[in-house]
Amino acid sequence: MSVHLIDAPSALQRLQTFDAILDARSEGEFALDHLPEALNWPSLNDEERIKVGTLYKQVSPFEAQKIGAALVAANISRHILAHVMDKPRSWKPLVYCWRGGKRSNSLALILGQIGFQVTLIEGGYKAFRSALVQDIPKRVEPLQWRVLCGPTGSGKTRLLQALASQGAQVLDLEAIASHRASVLGVIPGHPQPTQKAFETRLWDALCRFDPKRPVYVEAESKKVGNLTLPDSLMDAMRQSPCVRLELSVPHRVQLLMEDYDYFVKDPALFGERLDRLIDLKGRAVVEDWKSRAHAGQTAEVVAELLEMHYDPGYETSTARNFRHYGQARPLTLSGPSPAEMDAAATQLMRAESAQG
């Protein structure tokens, strides 16, 4: 048998050295969060966990363990037949469950007896999660952040994408969070991850950056939808150099109409989101916006949203939260098209290179 234990901080640093990462928890636990690139090989699925847990409480631990053992053995057998038969002897998986208990031990034991070199995380997902949270500030601190600022619709996300396509290091927080970070930021069909899954994805992205090169990130508030950014990241962003994007209002409206086309196609959905502004703008104003959106005047409503809701106070708020915003490098965009964003990205990277 070849099963080795590894503590969570060491596993954190060595994830890339394993041929596979196997999560022995149920599919429901896995969906809430899991290690980056982990595969879900449940020792017990959600229904079986409930069954065994009920037996444990209502009958006896001994009876629950007998049934649990049979279910675990059957599930591991299926995983081996489906996924292991083509693996060479040199295959080295990392295995974990919730706290490094029976579920992961059972899987690791069988794989080890086959002859694979198996590594088991001590303390399981719970220990790994604790180590990851403690590691995030260490990943944030050495990075050279460049913060893209600009009012709603000025092209920050599009510019990030253009920068990434040209090889720049980019942290797209809204993509990781599946949210566009405003009252209208919900993306239909794309629910936000859990807070834990968001932080795992964020940590994974941070691990991939080279501290010797700048990392571009969009200015965000503390929350992106329902998710909260780590304090260490917010502090670093607020203390970093800024780039101020400048785009004309007609081009900003054009960009928003393109990026939020689902609101154009579904005025009722747009209206549901606008209802969240009633306390700020009053029912009469919001009802007027909704009526005009239903009449096909969405572009005019978007322009008024910029004028009345998004733009007022933007400069003051950003200057208050981002220390170097007053000295931000201006970047004027000629338009929101991919070609114009690519040109702006090239200009920004050249300026960065010249300054560096």
Secondary structure, 3 states (H helix, E strand, C coil): CCEEEECHHHHHHHHHHCCEEEECCCHHHHHHCCCCCCEECCCCCHHHHHHHHHHHHHCCHHHHHHHHHHHHHHHHHHHHHHHCCCCCCCCCEEEECCCCCHHHHHHHHHHHHHCCCEEEECCHHHHHHHHHHHHHHHHHCCCEEEEEECCCCCCHHHHHHHHHHCCCEEECHHHHHCECCCCCCECCCCCCCCHHHHHHHHHHHHHCCCCCCEEEEECCCCEECCEECCHHHHHHHHCCCEEEEECCHHHHHHHHHHHCHHHHHCHHHHHHHHHHHHHHHCHHHHHHHHHHHHCCCHHHHHHHHHHHHHCCCHHHHHHHHCCCHHHCEEEECCCCCHHHHHHHHHHHHHHHHHHC
